[in-house]
Amino acid sequence: MSRDWLHQAQQEVDSLTPPNADLLPGSRRGFLQASALAGFATAVAPTGALQAQTITTDTQGLDAAMVSIPTKTGPIPAYMAKPAGKKGLATVVVMHEIFGVHEHIKDVCRRFAKQGYLAIAPEFFHRQGDPSKLTDMAAIFANIVSKATDAQVLGDLQATLDWSAAHGGVKGLAGTTGFCWGGRIVWLASAAMTDLRGGVAWYGRIRTTVNEANPVHPIDIAEKLRWPVLGLYGGADNGIPNSDVDEMKTRLSFGTDAAQASEIMLYPDTPHAFHADYRPSYRKQQAEDGWRRCLSWFAKTLKA
Protein backbone atom coordinates (compact mmCIF):
# COMPACT_ATOMS: atom_id res chain seq x y z
CA MET A 1 0.00 0.00 0.00
CA SER A 2 1.37 3.44 -0.92
CA ARG A 3 2.52 5.99 1.62
CA ASP A 4 -0.37 8.28 0.60
CA TRP A 5 -2.95 5.56 1.29
CA LEU A 6 -1.33 4.99 4.69
CA HIS A 7 -1.56 8.69 5.40
CA GLN A 8 -5.25 8.70 4.51
CA ALA A 9 -5.84 5.70 6.75
CA GLN A 10 -4.09 7.46 9.63
CA GLN A 11 -6.18 10.57 9.00
CA GLU A 12 -9.36 8.55 9.38
CA VAL A 13 -8.04 6.97 12.58
CA ASP A 14 -7.23 10.42 13.94
CA SER A 15 -10.77 11.60 13.22
CA LEU A 16 -12.05 8.81 15.45
CA THR A 17 -10.04 10.02 18.43
CA PRO A 18 -12.10 12.13 20.84
CA PRO A 19 -10.90 15.67 21.59
CA ASN A 20 -10.98 14.82 25.28
CA ALA A 21 -10.87 11.66 27.35
CA ASP A 22 -14.38 12.15 28.75
CA LEU A 23 -16.18 11.94 25.41
CA LEU A 24 -16.01 8.18 25.11
CA PRO A 25 -15.74 6.01 28.20
CA GLY A 26 -13.32 3.12 28.10
CA SER A 27 -10.58 2.33 25.63
CA ARG A 28 -10.44 3.10 21.94
CA ARG A 29 -10.58 -0.65 21.34
CA GLY A 30 -13.94 -0.68 23.10
CA PHE A 31 -15.05 2.19 20.88
CA LEU A 32 -14.14 0.34 17.71
CA GLN A 33 -15.72 -2.91 18.81
CA ALA A 34 -18.93 -1.33 20.07
CA SER A 35 -21.98 -1.32 17.86
CA ALA A 36 -24.60 0.40 19.97
CA LEU A 37 -26.40 1.96 17.00
CA ALA A 38 -27.38 -0.66 14.46
CA GLY A 39 -26.39 -0.08 10.86
CA PHE A 40 -23.18 1.91 11.38
CA ALA A 41 -19.86 0.70 10.04
CA THR A 42 -18.08 -1.34 12.70
CA ALA A 43 -15.00 0.90 12.59
CA VAL A 44 -17.02 3.99 13.45
CA ALA A 45 -20.09 2.77 15.38
CA PRO A 46 -20.95 5.59 17.82
CA THR A 47 -21.01 4.87 21.54
CA GLY A 48 -21.29 6.88 24.72
CA ALA A 49 -21.73 10.63 24.24
CA LEU A 50 -21.50 10.25 20.46
CA GLN A 51 -24.91 8.61 20.44
CA ALA A 52 -26.47 11.77 21.81
CA GLN A 53 -25.08 13.94 19.00
CA THR A 54 -25.86 11.48 16.20
CA ILE A 55 -28.73 12.76 14.05
CA THR A 56 -31.52 10.29 13.27
CA THR A 57 -34.03 11.11 10.54
CA ASP A 58 -37.24 9.07 10.44
CA THR A 59 -38.98 7.67 7.37
CA GLN A 60 -42.38 9.25 8.02
CA GLY A 61 -43.77 10.50 4.73
CA LEU A 62 -41.03 8.78 2.76
CA ASP A 63 -40.51 5.78 0.56
CA ALA A 64 -37.17 4.39 1.75
CA ALA A 65 -35.58 1.07 0.88
CA MET A 66 -32.58 -0.77 -0.48
CA VAL A 67 -32.79 -1.10 -4.25
CA SER A 68 -30.75 -2.80 -6.96
CA ILE A 69 -29.00 -0.78 -9.67
CA PRO A 70 -28.19 -2.63 -12.90
CA THR A 71 -24.72 -1.88 -14.27
CA LYS A 72 -22.65 -3.23 -17.16
CA THR A 73 -20.84 -5.58 -14.78
CA GLY A 74 -23.80 -6.71 -12.69
CA PRO A 75 -26.17 -5.16 -10.16
CA ILE A 76 -25.04 -3.10 -7.18
CA PRO A 77 -27.12 -2.27 -4.08
CA ALA A 78 -28.16 1.26 -3.21
CA TYR A 79 -30.23 2.98 -0.54
CA MET A 80 -33.02 5.21 -1.84
CA ALA A 81 -35.31 7.67 -0.06
CA LYS A 82 -37.89 10.00 -1.58
CA PRO A 83 -41.22 11.65 -0.71
CA ALA A 84 -43.83 8.88 -0.56
CA GLY A 85 -45.65 8.27 -3.83
CA LYS A 86 -44.06 11.24 -5.60
CA LYS A 87 -42.61 11.34 -9.11
CA GLY A 88 -40.98 14.01 -11.25
CA LEU A 89 -38.35 14.67 -8.61
CA ALA A 90 -34.88 16.13 -8.77
CA THR A 91 -32.28 13.54 -7.79
CA VAL A 92 -29.35 13.86 -5.41
CA VAL A 93 -26.83 11.02 -5.55
CA VAL A 94 -25.10 10.68 -2.18
CA MET A 95 -21.56 9.34 -2.46
CA HIS A 96 -20.30 7.62 0.64
CA GLU A 97 -17.09 7.83 2.66
CA ILE A 98 -14.65 4.92 2.86
CA PHE A 99 -17.13 3.06 5.08
CA GLY A 100 -19.69 2.40 2.36
CA VAL A 101 -23.44 2.87 2.60
CA HIS A 102 -23.83 2.62 6.35
CA GLU A 103 -26.41 4.30 8.59
CA HIS A 104 -25.00 7.82 8.41
CA ILE A 105 -25.17 7.85 4.61
CA LYS A 106 -28.70 6.44 4.71
CA ASP A 107 -29.69 9.18 7.13
CA VAL A 108 -28.28 11.83 4.80
CA CYS A 109 -30.47 10.37 2.05
CA ARG A 110 -33.52 10.70 4.30
CA ARG A 111 -32.61 14.31 5.07
CA PHE A 112 -32.59 15.10 1.35
CA ALA A 113 -35.85 13.21 0.85
CA LYS A 114 -37.46 15.35 3.56
CA GLN A 115 -36.47 18.33 1.39
CA GLY A 116 -38.33 16.87 -1.59
CA TYR A 117 -35.51 15.09 -3.44
CA LEU A 118 -35.10 11.55 -4.63
CA ALA A 119 -31.88 10.73 -2.81
CA ILE A 120 -29.92 7.61 -3.58
CA ALA A 121 -26.62 6.23 -2.30
CA PRO A 122 -25.07 3.47 -4.45
CA GLU A 123 -22.63 1.04 -2.85
CA PHE A 124 -19.57 1.75 -4.95
CA PHE A 125 -17.46 -0.85 -3.11
CA HIS A 126 -19.89 -3.73 -3.69
CA ARG A 127 -17.47 -5.59 -5.97
CA GLN A 128 -14.47 -5.11 -3.66
CA GLY A 129 -16.03 -6.07 -0.31
CA ASP A 130 -17.96 -4.69 2.64
CA PRO A 131 -15.98 -2.04 4.54
CA SER A 132 -18.69 -1.78 7.18
CA LYS A 133 -17.56 -5.11 8.65
CA LEU A 134 -13.89 -4.15 9.05
CA THR A 135 -12.31 -2.39 12.01
CA ASP A 136 -8.81 -1.83 10.64
CA MET A 137 -8.59 1.39 8.65
CA ALA A 138 -5.47 0.37 6.74
CA ALA A 139 -7.18 -2.85 5.67
CA ILE A 140 -10.20 -0.90 4.43
CA PHE A 141 -7.94 1.21 2.23
CA ALA A 142 -5.69 -1.61 1.03
CA ASN A 143 -8.31 -4.28 0.37
CA ILE A 144 -11.34 -2.25 -0.71
CA VAL A 145 -10.93 1.48 -1.36
CA SER A 146 -7.75 1.27 -3.43
CA LYS A 147 -9.31 -1.36 -5.71
CA ALA A 148 -12.33 0.75 -6.74
CA THR A 149 -11.23 2.46 -9.95
CA ASP A 150 -12.42 5.92 -10.95
CA ALA A 151 -13.75 4.48 -14.21
CA GLN A 152 -15.83 1.89 -12.35
CA VAL A 153 -17.20 4.46 -9.91
CA LEU A 154 -18.17 6.96 -12.61
CA GLY A 155 -19.85 4.13 -14.53
CA ASP A 156 -21.83 3.20 -11.43
CA LEU A 157 -22.79 6.84 -10.96
CA GLN A 158 -24.17 6.97 -14.50
CA ALA A 159 -26.08 3.73 -13.93
CA THR A 160 -27.57 5.25 -10.77
CA LEU A 161 -28.73 8.30 -12.70
CA ASP A 162 -30.33 6.04 -15.32
CA TRP A 163 -32.12 4.07 -12.58
CA SER A 164 -33.37 7.24 -10.92
CA ALA A 165 -34.80 8.59 -14.18
CA ALA A 166 -36.86 5.41 -14.48
CA HIS A 167 -38.04 5.38 -10.86
CA GLY A 168 -39.44 8.80 -10.04
CA GLY A 169 -36.60 11.12 -10.98
CA VAL A 170 -36.37 13.49 -13.93
CA LYS A 171 -33.66 12.70 -16.47
CA GLY A 172 -31.05 15.44 -16.50
CA LEU A 173 -32.30 17.02 -13.27
CA ALA A 174 -29.76 15.63 -10.85
CA GLY A 175 -26.89 16.59 -8.62
CA THR A 176 -24.45 14.76 -6.41
CA THR A 177 -22.84 15.22 -3.03
CA GLY A 178 -20.05 13.23 -1.44
CA PHE A 179 -18.08 13.01 1.78
CA CYS A 180 -14.32 12.47 2.02
CA TRP A 181 -13.70 9.71 -0.57
CA GLY A 182 -17.03 10.58 -2.17
CA GLY A 183 -16.16 14.28 -2.18
CA ARG A 184 -13.21 13.57 -4.45
CA ILE A 185 -15.54 11.75 -6.86
CA VAL A 186 -17.82 14.81 -7.01
CA TRP A 187 -14.95 16.83 -8.51
CA LEU A 188 -14.04 14.08 -10.99
CA ALA A 189 -17.66 13.62 -12.07
CA SER A 190 -18.00 17.33 -12.77
CA ALA A 191 -15.29 17.15 -15.41
CA ALA A 192 -16.46 13.86 -16.91
CA MET A 193 -20.27 13.68 -16.86
CA THR A 194 -23.03 15.70 -18.50
CA ASP A 195 -26.17 14.25 -16.87
CA LEU A 196 -25.67 16.26 -13.67
CA ARG A 197 -26.22 19.93 -12.91
CA GLY A 198 -24.40 20.59 -9.66
CA GLY A 199 -22.39 19.02 -6.89
CA VAL A 200 -21.31 19.54 -3.30
CA ALA A 201 -17.96 18.10 -2.23
CA TRP A 202 -17.49 17.75 1.53
CA TYR A 203 -13.75 17.65 2.35
CA GLY A 204 -12.96 15.63 -0.77
CA ARG A 205 -9.26 15.22 -1.42
CA ILE A 206 -7.82 17.62 -3.97
CA ARG A 207 -4.61 15.66 -4.43
CA THR A 208 -4.34 11.87 -4.07
CA THR A 209 -2.11 9.06 -5.24
CA VAL A 210 -2.12 8.92 -9.04
CA ASN A 211 -2.05 5.39 -10.41
CA GLU A 212 -3.83 3.16 -12.91
CA ALA A 213 -6.99 3.05 -10.79
CA ASN A 214 -6.98 6.77 -9.96
CA PRO A 215 -5.24 8.46 -12.91
CA VAL A 216 -5.88 12.14 -12.11
CA HIS A 217 -5.97 14.54 -9.18
CA PRO A 218 -9.14 16.63 -8.85
CA ILE A 219 -6.91 19.69 -9.03
CA ASP A 220 -5.78 18.56 -12.49
CA ILE A 221 -9.30 18.87 -13.90
CA ALA A 222 -10.39 22.00 -11.98
CA GLU A 223 -10.44 24.15 -15.13
CA LYS A 224 -12.55 21.64 -17.09
CA LEU A 225 -15.73 21.40 -14.99
CA ARG A 226 -19.01 20.88 -16.85
CA TRP A 227 -21.22 21.96 -13.93
CA PRO A 228 -20.51 23.96 -10.77
CA VAL A 229 -19.33 22.45 -7.51
CA LEU A 230 -19.52 23.79 -3.98
CA GLY A 231 -16.54 22.62 -1.94
CA LEU A 232 -16.80 22.53 1.86
CA TYR A 233 -13.45 22.16 3.64
CA GLY A 234 -11.94 22.36 7.11
CA GLY A 235 -9.05 24.70 7.72
CA ALA A 236 -7.54 22.27 10.24
CA ASP A 237 -7.86 19.18 8.03
CA ASN A 238 -4.58 17.29 8.47
CA GLY A 239 -4.99 15.52 5.13
CA ILE A 240 -5.96 18.46 2.90
CA PRO A 241 -3.55 21.41 3.21
CA ASN A 242 -4.99 24.91 2.96
CA SER A 243 -2.49 25.50 0.17
CA ASP A 244 -4.24 22.81 -1.90
CA VAL A 245 -7.60 24.49 -1.30
CA ASP A 246 -6.16 27.87 -2.30
CA GLU A 247 -4.65 26.43 -5.47
CA MET A 248 -7.97 24.76 -6.33
CA LYS A 249 -9.72 28.12 -6.02
CA THR A 250 -7.15 29.72 -8.32
CA ARG A 251 -7.45 27.03 -10.97
CA LEU A 252 -11.24 27.19 -10.89
CA SER A 253 -11.06 30.94 -11.53
CA PHE A 254 -9.26 30.32 -14.84
CA GLY A 255 -11.55 27.54 -16.03
CA THR A 256 -14.84 26.99 -17.81
CA ASP A 257 -17.96 28.94 -16.91
CA ALA A 258 -18.94 26.07 -14.60
CA ALA A 259 -15.52 26.14 -12.96
CA GLN A 260 -15.74 29.89 -12.41
CA ALA A 261 -19.25 29.48 -10.97
CA SER A 262 -17.93 26.98 -8.43
CA GLU A 263 -17.27 28.03 -4.84
CA ILE A 264 -15.16 26.78 -1.96
CA MET A 265 -15.89 27.45 1.70
CA LEU A 266 -12.98 26.93 4.11
CA TYR A 267 -14.00 26.77 7.76
CA PRO A 268 -11.21 27.97 10.09
CA ASP A 269 -9.98 25.65 12.85
CA THR A 270 -12.20 22.85 11.56
CA PRO A 271 -11.06 19.22 11.16
CA HIS A 272 -11.71 16.60 8.52
CA ALA A 273 -15.14 14.90 8.64
CA PHE A 274 -16.79 17.82 10.42
CA HIS A 275 -20.21 16.85 9.04
CA ALA A 276 -19.99 13.28 10.39
CA ASP A 277 -22.27 13.64 13.44
CA TYR A 278 -21.51 10.09 14.59
CA ARG A 279 -17.78 10.82 15.03
CA PRO A 280 -15.71 12.95 17.41
CA SER A 281 -14.67 15.14 14.46
CA TYR A 282 -18.23 16.53 14.18
CA ARG A 283 -18.52 20.29 14.48
CA LYS A 284 -22.17 21.26 14.85
CA GLN A 285 -21.96 24.90 13.79
CA GLN A 286 -19.89 24.23 10.68
CA ALA A 287 -21.92 21.15 9.75
CA GLU A 288 -25.21 23.03 10.00
CA ASP A 289 -23.85 25.95 8.01
CA GLY A 290 -22.51 23.55 5.38
CA TRP A 291 -25.86 21.79 5.17
CA ARG A 292 -27.65 25.10 4.61
CA ARG A 293 -25.19 25.99 1.89
CA CYS A 294 -25.61 22.53 0.34
CA LEU A 295 -29.41 22.84 0.18
CA SER A 296 -29.14 26.36 -1.24
CA TRP A 297 -26.69 25.12 -3.88
CA PHE A 298 -29.05 22.39 -5.04
CA ALA A 299 -32.06 24.73 -4.93
CA LYS A 300 -30.11 26.94 -7.35
CA THR A 301 -28.59 24.31 -9.63
CA LEU A 302 -31.45 21.79 -9.75
CA LYS A 303 -34.28 24.08 -10.78
CA ALA A 304 -36.73 22.32 -13.10
N, C-alpha and C positions, 0 to 999 in steps of 0.2 A: 504494500500500500504506500502511496506517495506521501511525502512529508506534508503536502498541503492537505490531503485527506486526514492525516493524523491531527493536523492543526484544527480542522473543522470539527473533528470528533472531540478534541479537548475543549473547544469552545462550547459545544453542546453540554458537555459534562459540567463546565463552569456555570452554565446557566441554570443548572439544577441545584447548585449550592446556595443555601439560604444566606441572606445578607447578615443574619445574626443567628446565634445558636438556639434561640428560643422559638424560632419559627416552626421547626419540625422537631418533635421530641424523638429521642433515640438516635441511632447511628444512621449514616447515609445508606448503609447496606439495608437497613430496615425500610428506609424510604424507597429504595429501588425495588425491593421485594413486595412492598405493600401494594394492594390493589383495592383500596376501599371504595373507589368509585368505578363501577363496572363500565367497561368499554374503552377505558384509556389504555394507551400503550404501556406495557409493563415497565419500561425504562423511565416513564414519567408519570405514573399513576399518583395523583395527589393524595396526600394524607395530612393529618393534623390540621393546622391553621390554613393550609392551602385549600382544603375543602370548602372553607367558609368564603373564600374569595372567588372560587370557581363558578362561572356563570352557567346556569342551566336554562335553556329555552325549551318550553313545552311544544307539543305538536297540535295544540288546540287550533282548529281552523285550517289545518294543513293536511296535505297528502304527503307523507314521508315514508320512504322505504328504500331498501337496497334494490338496485336494478342491475340488469346485465347490458353492457354496451358491446355490440359486435364490432370487431376490428379485423383487419386483414390477416392477423395472426391468431385469431381466436377471441372469444369474449373476455371482457374484464369486468369486475364488479364496480359499482359506483353507488354512492348514497345520494338520493334526490329528495328535495323538499320544495313544495310550492303551495300556493293558496289552494285550498280544497276545491276541486271541480273546475278550476279556472284554466282557460286556454288563451292563446295570443299573448304570451308573456315574454318579457325580456329575460334572457338567461345570464346568470353569472356562474362561470365555472370556477370552483374553489380548488386551488392546487395545494396539496398538503405539504407538511414539513417532512423531515426524514422518517417520521414515525408512521407514515401512511394515513389511511382514513380511519382515525380513531375518534373517540367521542368529542374531542374539542373541534375537530374539523366538521363533524356532523352537526354540532351545535352552531357553528358559524353558518352552515347551510340553512338551518332553521331560522337564524336571525335574518338572513337575506329573504327567506320566504315570507317572514312576517312583514317585510317591506314591499311585498308584492312581486318578487322575482321567482323564477324557476331557478333554483340553485342546485348544482350538482357537483359532486366531488368524485372523480374517477380514481381508482386505485392504480396509480402508475407503476407500482412495484409488484403487481400481481404475478408477473412472470418470474421475478427474481426471488420472491419469498415474502414472508410476513414479518415486517420489522416490529410490529406491535407485540410480538412474543419474545423479543430479545431484550436483554438488560445491558449488554455490553455495547457501548457506543461505537467503539472501533470496529466491532464485528458488523454492526448495522451498515457502516460506511463501506467496509471491505467486501462484504458478501452480498449486499443488496443495492445500496445507493450507487456505488461506482459502476455497477453493471447495467444500469438503466441509461440507455443512450439518448442523446437529445433527439435524434431522428425518431426513435420509438415513442418518446414522450409527446412530441409534436403530432405524430400520427394518431396517438390515442386522444389527444386534445381535439383534433379534427373529427374523429369518430364520435366523440362526446357531443360536439356541436351538431353533427348530423342526427344523432339520437334525439337530442333536445328539440330540434325542429320538427321531428315527427311525433313528439309526445307533449305538446302543449306550448312549446317555445315558438318564436318567430325566427325564421331563417334570416341570418344577417343582423339580427338585433341581439347581440351578445357581447359580454365582456368577461374578463377573467381577473381573479385576484389570487395571490399566492404568498405563502409565508416561508421565509428562510429558503430552503431548497426550491420550493414552489415560486418564491419571489424572483429567483433567477430565471425561471422558465417564462414568467410574464414578460421580461425584457426580450428574451429570445423569440417568443411568439410574436411580439409586436413587429419584429423585422421580417418575419417569415410568413405570416398568415394574414389573409384578407377577410375572413369571415367573422372578425371581431371588430369592435368599435372603440374599446378602451380597456385599460388595465390598471390595477393597483398592486404594486410590488412592495410587500412588507419585508424590510431588511433582507432583500435578496442579494446574494453576492454579486459584486460588480466585476471582480476578477476571481477566477478559479483555475484549477489545473486544466491545461489544454492537452487533450489526447484524442485518440480515435473516437472515443465515446462522446466526448465533450469538446468539439473542435474549435469553439470560439468563446472568448470572454464577452459578457454583455457589453462591456465598454467598447468592444471592437465594432459593434453594430449600432451604437448609440445614434449615429447620424443617419441611419437608414430606416427609422421606425415608420410603420404604415398607419399606426393609430397611436394616440397619446397615452402616456403612462404617468401615473402618480406614484412616486417613490417615497416610502416612509421609512426613515432610518434613525438609528440611535447614535448620538454623538459619542457615547462611551462604549460602542460595540467593539470588542477586542478583535473581531475577525474581519471587520470592514473599516479600514482607516478613513478618517475624514477626508484625507487627500484623494482617495478614490472617489468619494462622493462629489467632491469639488470638481474633479476632472470629468466625471460623468455629466455634471451640469454644463460644463464648458462645451463638451462635445455635442450635447443635445442642442445647444444654442447655435451651432453651425450646421445643423442637419436639415432634414425634410420639414415640411410644415408640421407634421405630427410630432416630430422630435422637438421642435421649437415650442409646440403647445404643451409639451410634457412639463411636469413640475416635480421637484424633490423637496420634501420637508425633512430637516435634520433637527431632531429633538436633543437639546443639550443635556449632558450628564445622564443619558439614557442608554441602557444596555441592549444587547441583542435579545430578541424574543420578548419585547416589552408588551406585545398584545396577548401573549400566551397566559391567560388568567389562571391556568392550572399549575403554573411554575413560579418559582421564587423570583424570576426575572420580570414578572408582570409589574407594570407601572400604570396604575389606574388612570391618572390624568392624561398621560400621553396616549394610552390605548383608546380612551373615550374620544379624545380629540382626533386621533387617526381614523376611528370608525366614522365620525361625523364627516370628515374629509372624504373618506371612501364612498359613503352614500351620496354625498354631493357630486363627486366625480362621476359616478354611474348615472345619477339623475341628469347630468349634463351630456354625457357621451352616449347614453342608451335611450335617447328620446325616440319615440316611434316616428 
